[in-house]
Amino acid sequence: MNGQVAEDTFGNGAMAILKDIEHVQIVACGTSYHAGMVARYWLESMAGVSCNVEIASEFRYRKSFVHANSLLVTISQSGETADTLAALRLSKELGYRGSLTICNVATSSMVRESDLAYMTRAGAEIGVASTKAFTTQLVGLLMLVLAIGQHRGLSEPHRTAIVNGLQALPAKLEEALLLSDEIEALAPEFADKFHSLFLGRGSQYPIAMEGALKLKEISYIHAEAYAAGELKHGPLALIDADMPVIVVAPNDELLEKLKSNVEEVRARGGIMYVFADKNAHFKSDATMRVINVSHCDELIAPIVYTIPLQLLSYFVALIKGTDVDQPRNLAKSVTVE
Ligand code: M6R
């Protein structure tokens, strides 16, 4: 892989559209929305385009501004989610330069109705909780950064970082899976809790949101996610020893800021579980349990840190005896509003 995206990666004629793109509007629901939120950090910092991300059920019912040469991107595991599909259909009347879907089901409505498509090829995802669909969506979104960026001055260091990051990813995900035993051992500490708080900063903020969604979805523990810089603006009031605080802490440029936020939680008697790069130098103590995640490039950290959070939800759900594959009240594919 040399960083040049193959002509047919996003479908026939994709480059004719992608070369014109100056703005990206991402629309999705649930986990797929969180993938879009990560992509906003990537697209704006590397690909030289502005990017908005919106929940489909909001986007479809409001009058939105369409930027010149804008690409409407839907992200969906199933390709059938009613609100996302409606947003795609609506976009055709709104003057977008084109539409792209990032999807896991080749025969789906979204793939058929979009100008362009990227297939995540995660394999059939049966469980209601979206897991491998999410990580493969993120890979597809990095490919989109390469594809748009190659027409908009993506820098050589960024191109190299994406290519190297994608090549390193399988090994890094294997290493993350090795945390399984350690995470299983701490899961009992969550099983009797009713509330939890997930914190992250930058591109890890959506990963905190995704971790919270997974925990609530399969273990039925109330989980909220906040950008750690927001703590002082309200959520600090919730901190006590009965609400575990999960912190996503790769070794990135926001690490020192995040460490200040960790101290804010500690000072209020919070109990923390910190998923941290070992070079970030967090130490376990009475108020903080550190789970060391093997070092990876900042760029792919959102994908790598997703794995331990998924494992945490899984092991907590097993202890609670909930149905991990088919949580109550939920459907795999939300084909009605
Ligand atoms: O098939 P989609 O990706 O469009 O589905 C969107 C959401 O319904 C889905 O991600 C949901 O949030 C998952 N159950 C989360 O695990």
Boltz pocket constraint, residues with backbone or C-beta under 6 A from the ligand:
constraints:
  - pocket:
      binder: B
      contacts: [[A, 29], [A, 30], [A, 31], [A, 32], [A, 75], [A, 76], [A, 77], [A, 78], [A, 79], [A, 80], [A, 81], [A, 84], [A, 128], [A, 129], [A, 130], [A, 131], [A, 213], [A, 217], [A, 331], [A, 332], [A, 333], [A, 334]]
      max_distance: 6.0
